[in-house]
C-alpha cells in the first residue's frame, strides 16, 4: 500500500488526457475547493456510485485525560462523514474477502503466533 498525492493524480490525469498539467491542477483544485465550500455551508454532496459526503455534528461530551485521569470537557464540533458508494464498495470490498496483498501482509504475522 502506498500514498498517492494530489500532484501524482494531476500528473496521471494530464498524461492520460493529453491536457496541460496547469489546467488539470486548476480544475482539480477548484473541484476540491467547491467540496469544502459546500460542506462548510452544511450541504450534502452526493457523487453517484462513488459516495456521499455530509456534515455531522458530534455532541459535546466528557472525556478523560489518559495521563492524569482528570475529566475533560470536549465541546461539540462539526465533522465530515463519508458513506461509500456502490462502485467503490464493489472495487474495495468485492465479495467480502480481503485482496491478496492484504492477505500476504497478514500471513507472516499469523505464522509468528
C-alpha angles and dihedrals in degrees: 000000000000140000119254116203129211088250091056091049091049091051092049094049092046091051095045095047099035088234124141113268092231092057093047090048092051092049094048092046091049089049092051091045090053091051090052092046094050094047089046088056089052095252126146118236119208122189107183114242090358102070149267128270118200138165119245130185115228110213122241113263144172115251132178129245102235093210100048099018088226117146114253126197112229112198124225114270141181119246137172122249121200121200114195118240130229100263094043090048091052091049096046103032103023109164092352097264118117118254118262095255090057091049090051091053093049097044098072091052091050090053092052093059 
